[in-house]
Amino acid sequence: MANKNSQTSHHQGCDRNCNGDLTLDQLPVEVLLQIFDYCLVRDLVRLSQVCSLFYGVTHDELLWLRRSNRSLATNQTSNRFLSRCNPVLGPRTRCQVTQNWESGRYQKNVLFSQRTKLMPWIQLTGEFLWWSGGTQLSGYRRSDPFNPMNRGFHESTPSDFCKFVVKDDYIISGHRDGSIKFWLKEMPFNRNHYQCSIQRAHSKDVETVDEVGDVVISGSADGVLRAWRSPRYQELSNIPLANIRVVSDRIWSLAVDPTGRKLAIGSSGYGDSPLRICDTAGFSHFDSLNHPWRRGAGILDMVWDNPQTLLTCGYDTCIRKWDLRTGKCVSHWTDPTDATIYCIASDYNYTMVTGTQFNCKAVLWDQRKPQYIQLYFMNLRRMSSPIYSVSFDSSHLYGATDQNVVEVKFTGEPNTKKNYREIMKYDNFTSF
């Protein structure tokens, strides 16, 4: 009888331990949320499979919100980054997708190809993937699955495109013949997208363009910076507002800060400092940022994280983070194969993605950590091209090689897991 009573007592108190304390599943939901907040994402996924109570707690948005704001690639805290995200992810999905970014789980698709080898450029917006290569400029509507025939924008011109920038209602492009062209994003009835151009804006290639207010800024292989009145507000004039020889070599890149007050200019770095900052009110007070540059450490691309922080990359094989309040490089990250970094994209928070010289390689970085996070190879068979341009949102990464545009998708059910974090242990990495 005593044994029977003992068994009955055991069943009645099965949810308590030997000391009579409550078990984990009897704690209030508020307490469980506090406990689970210390768990890793993979542990939360396992906990969600324990019982219906844990499933409900692990799906509470409060549990994921703070964690998602610290996540890599998917935090979506910047409005500038959010404007190009398609789709916008909820807190729990953000954390799961971040795990895919970091562990190398993705679906890789070649969106379109061409036979001729080019030096392309891409830009991502919420609805379009914009691409230029050779004499072509196209805007592909973002869809799942991607349809290369679904082009909302397509134009050609006799001279090759160098780079372009997409603005609210039109696109500005720089060309090999020294011209600058303006294209309307929306096609007028029974017309093409072409609006107007400055035929002899520079004597050499227009390597880079940007816009601030009603002023278009261009930099060229002739080392000259020029400012032009934008056709957005009045008729276009072939007479520049400013005409300044900035360097004795070519200008590779330039970018206006988010406030529109400062302009960063990157050059090839032969004989002059490759990085200068000036104000956009009159384009005066050119300041060279002090740094022990090596000769030829040209800056090929740059992006402003915020009005005080500039990220640059180029021939010196490093990403450099500049604090404009001190005028100094405050952090740097070296490419894992010591390769030229052709392009850089940012989420304007912690995440950076670079496109590099070897093996169609894109690299994921976290500004809070000294080493790279993950590598993504966008090559096909033995194709080995630089990634000339790269862009990403919270769930997609796009890279443009000399013959292909490749999409790496981190949502859904990724069918590939390629974790290359340990690949640098092998000496023959550059021949991968």
Salt bridges, closest charged atoms under 4 A:
ASP37 OD2 - ARG66 NH2 2.00
ASP43 OD1 - ARG46 NH1 3.70
ASP144 OD2 - LYS409 NZ 2.53
ASP169 OD1 - ARG232 NH1 3.00
ASP205 OD2 - ARG176 NH1 3.30
ASP205 OD2 - ARG250 NH2 3.77
GLU207 OE1 - ARG176 NH1 3.74
GLU207 OE2 - ARG250 NH2 2.33
ASP210 OD1 - LYS167 NZ 3.32
GLU211 OE1 - ARG232 NH2 2.85
ASP214 OD2 - ARG229 NH1 2.60
ASP222 OD2 - HIS202 ND1 3.53
ASP257 OD2 - LYS262 NZ 3.84
ASP272 OD1 - ARG276 NH2 3.77
ASP316 OD2 - ARG320 NE 2.92
ASP323 OD1 - ARG325 NE 3.05
ASP335 OD2 - LYS361 NZ 3.74
ASP366 OD1 - ARG368 NE 2.94
ASP393 OD2 - ARG142 NH2 2.68
ASP393 OD1 - HIS396 ND1 3.33
GLU422 OE1 - LYS425 NZ 2.97
